């Protein structure tokens, strides 16, 4: 059931999806203190494994060093060169590509070629900037602000569910990354409502039609919203999922689709055969980026039959989710152009009340 039974106001203005000052305030107040998924622990399984990425305009180097996962600003403190431009690799040392400065696990300078040229040298103030890193299941998260809640506090009561749903008997079988010609809030608002399914996804999710209100439950919490969609314990999709899970040696299926949005930009979905983690990031006031990981049920049963079932499950998930992502992305730029051309505030139906709750959070966090 929906929480509200009457139309709701559109809390944000069209200008809030393009204004540079709003973008700057969102970065400062929403995104720097947030935890962002950036990789899988399996990507950094061996000492010296590293990968590089950009997060909110900051070049980062994520690596396993000194027996732990660590995150550094990927910029040398000598003359500010990017330490390495390799997307990934393995090296026990952090070495700058330009002049060979080296850094220890704690970020302090450990070696300076011809160091006598730099006397007296303040090693303490020349250390690399570091950022907090934590894991939940196989997901690796980074926070850019030095202070803030730990990851368990940030995810709240959902931490344990995420930990068990993004680890064995599930395994990552698909990754997705895309850039959008729209403000980051547009894809977020798309993913938290089901009103668009028959029109944007006629060949993938359109068969669901407009999901009856009695089959879904909306939960509006302080820092999150959740959709629980009851697929029906005796429905054909649920029976099929239960059969497939049994073939893979897993019992106790739920027969539900759960979509959980952690404010501001983190989304998890849970079902019996698939789990997804997706994050949406601002790039400029009118462009954004997403990254996603799909985990599919691997199960516990071994043998040729189970191996075939695992491959078929993963293949189905990859095909369906790729199509859904592309269908959604097809409307984002059009909405951004529409926002730039109207003064009408807009309106929100009860099916879209998760958008209303999200917008209220943005307005309260960022201010008028």
N, C-alpha and C positions, 0 to 999 in steps of 0.2 A: 504493500500500500504506500501511497505517497504521504508525505508529512503534511503538505498543504493541499487544499482543495479549491483554491482560487488563484487566478493569474497573479504573477509577481512582477515587481518593477525591475527594470534593467538598471542595476546599480551603477555600472561604469558608463562613462560617456564615450562616444565614438573617438574623441580626441585621446582618450586614455590608451588607445591601441596604436598611437603613432608619436606622441609627444616625447621629445628627447628628455625633458625633465622627469617625466613619469618613468621612462626607461631607466634613468640613472638612479632614481629612488628605489625602484624594484631590485636592481642589482645590489644596492647597498643594504637594503632592509630585508629582502626576501632570499636572495640567492647566495650571497656570501656566507650567511650562517647555516645554510641548508647542507644536507648530505646528498651527494650526487653519485649514482653508480657509474663507474668508468671502465670496469674490466671484470674478468673472472679470475678467481684465485688460481685456476688451472693455467691461465696465461703466464703466470709468474711462479711456476712450481719449483724451479731450481735456483739455487744461490747464483746471483749475477744476472738472472733474467730481468730484462727491463722493456718498457714500452714508453712511447712519448705520445702526448695528446695535448690539445688545447681546451681549456675549460674557462668559459667566461672571459676570453681574451688573454688568459694566462698560459704560457707554455709550461707544461709539466713533464717531469720524468718520474714514472712510477716503476719501482724495482723491488726485488727481493734482495736484501743486503743485511748482513749481520744476523741472519736467521729470522728476519721480520720483513713485512711489507712496509715500504717507506715511500713518501712522495716529496719531491724536491721541485723548486722552481728551476726549470731547465735553462738557466742563464748563469754564465760564469761571472764571479764577482770581480774578476780582473778588469776586463774591458767589455763586459756585457754581451759577449757572443753567446748564441745558443750552444749549449754544451754538445749536443748531438742532434742531428736531424734524421737519424735512423728511426723508422717507425717502431722497430723492436729489435732485440738482439740479446746477447749474453756477454757480460764483461764484469769481472769481479771488482773493477775499479771504475769510479766516476772520473772521467778524463775529458777536459775541454778540447774540442777539435782544433782550436786556434793556436794556443800556446802551450798546451799540455799540462795546465794546472790540474791537480788531482784533489779529490775530496773524500773524507772518511764517511762512515755510515751516519754519523751525527751531523754531517754537513760542514764540518770544519775543514779548512785547507790542510791537506796532508803532505803535499809535495808541490814545490814551485821550482821549475827549472831555472838555474842560475839565480837562486834565491837571494844571493848577496846584493843584487841590484835593488832589492826592496827593503833594505834596512832603514829604520826600524819597521817591523811588520806586525800589524795588529791582526793575528789569526782569528780572534774571537769575533771581530766585527766584519770579517771577510767570509764568514760561513754562508753556505747556501740557505736560502729561505726554505723551510719545510712546512708541510701541511698534515693535519691529522688524517690517518687512514684506518678504516675498520672494515670488517667483513661480516656478512650475514648469509649463511649458507655459502654458496660459491661466488656470491656477488661481492665485489670490492667497491667501497664507497670512499670518497674524498670530501673533506670540508675545507673551504678556503679561509674561513675566519679562524683565527687562533683560539678563540673562546666560543663555547656554545654547548648545547646538549650532546651527550654521546649518542651513538647510533641507536642503542636500545631505547633510550628515552625519546629520540626523534621518531622512531617507528611505533613506539608505544606498545599496545597490546598485540599488535600485528607482528612484532619482531620474531616470535617463535614460529609463527605460521610461514613467514617468508623464509626463515632458516631451513625449515623442513621441506618447503616446496621448491627450493632452488638448490637442491642437493640430491644425492641418491635417495630413492630410486628414479629421480628425474635427472636428465642430462641436457645440456645446451646443444641444440641442433640447428639453430638459425640466429643470425645477427642481422640487424638492419640499421642503416644510418641514412639520413636524408636532410636536405636543407629546404626550407620553405620560404616563399616570398610573402610572409605574413608575420605579424606580432605573435609571440609565443603563446599568448592567452587563447588565440583562435583554435589551434589544435587541441589544447586542454579542454576548452568548452565543447568541442566536438566529441571528444572521447567520453565525456561524462553524461551524455544524453543519448537516448535510444530513439528519439523522435525522427531522426533522419534515416533510419535503417531502410525503410521501403524505397526511398528515393535515391539515395547515394549508393546503396549496396543491393541493387535488384537481383544480381546474379550470385551473390555470396550470402549475405545475411537477410536479404529481402524476403525470403521465405518465412521469416519469423513475423513479418508484418509489424503492426504496432502492438507490442507486447502488452497483454491485458494488465491493468493495474493490479489485479488480485494475484498475479503470478510473480510480482516483483516487490521488493522492499527497499526503500531508501533510508539510509541512516545518515544524519547530518550531525557530525561531531565538531568539536572545537577546532581541530586542525586537519580534518579529513571528511570525506564523504564516501559512502559505500552503496553499491547496488548489489543486491542478492536476487538472482533470477532463478526461480524454482522451475527446472525443466520438466518436472512431473515424474514421479518414481516409476510409473509404468509406461512412460512414453518410449517410442522407438529409439530416439537418440540415447536415452539413458540406458535402455536395455543393451544397446550396441556397445556403449562405453563400458558397461559392467562386464560384458563378455570379453572385450579386448583386454581389460585390466586383469581379468581372471586368466587369460592365456599367458599374460606376462607375470603371473604369480602374485598379483596384488588384489586383496579383498577390501571390503569396507568403503565402496565408492559413495559419493555424496549426492550426485544427481543435481548439482547446483553450478551455476556460473556466478562467480563473485568478482566484482570490479571495484578496486579500492584506490582512491586518489588521496595521496598525502600532499598537503599544501606545502609549497606552491606547485610543484612540477613533476611529481613522481607518481607513477601509476603501476599497480600490480593487478593482474588478473589470475584467477584460480579456477581450474576445472579438473575433472578426474584424469584427463589425458594430457592436458597442457597447462603450463603456467608461463606468464609473460611479465617482464619488467621493462618499462619504457620511461624515458626521461625526456623532457622538453626544455630547451635552453634558449634564452634570448641571445641574439648576435648583434643586431641593431634594433632600433625601435620598430622597424617593419620587416625584419627577417629573423628567422629562428632555425633551430636545428634539433633533430631528435636522434636518439640511439635506443635500440631495443634488443632484448635477448629473449628467445623463446626456448623453454625447456619442455621436452616431451617425456612421457613415461617410458623408462627403460625397463622397469620391473626387476624382479629377482630371479626369474627363471632363465635357464640357459638351454642351449640346443638350437638346431637349425630352424625349427618352427618358430620359436620365440624370437630369433634373430630376424626372420622375415617380417614378423608382426611389428617389431620395433622399427624397422626401416619403413614400413608402410605407414605407421603412425606418424613418424617424423616427416615423411614426404607429404602426407596430407596436411599437416600443420604448416609446413613451409609454403605450400601452394596456396592454401586458403589465406594465411596471414599476409603474404606478399600482395595478393590481390586486394585484400581489405585496406591495407596501408595505401596502396596506389589510388584506390577509389576515394578514400578520405582526402588525400593530398590534392585531388583534383578540384576541390572547392575552396581551398584555403586562400589562394590569391584573389579569387573573386570576392570573397568576403572582405578581404583587406581593402580592395578597391571600393567596395560599397561603403565601408566605414568612412573612407576619405571623402565621400560624395554626399553624405547625409547629415542632417542636424537632428533627425528623429532619434529619440532615446532608445527605442526598441522595447519589446515586451518579452516576457518569459512565461511559458506555460508550466503547469504543474509537473508535466513529464520532464521538464528541464530544471527542476528546482535545485539540483546539484550545482548547476551553473550559478544560480542566484546566491547560493550559500558561499560558493567560491568567490564570487565578486564582492560579497560583503567582507570576506576575509581580506581580499586585496585592498579594498577601500580602508579598512581599519588599520592594516599594517603599513600602508604607504601614505595614507592621509588624503585630505581633500585635494 
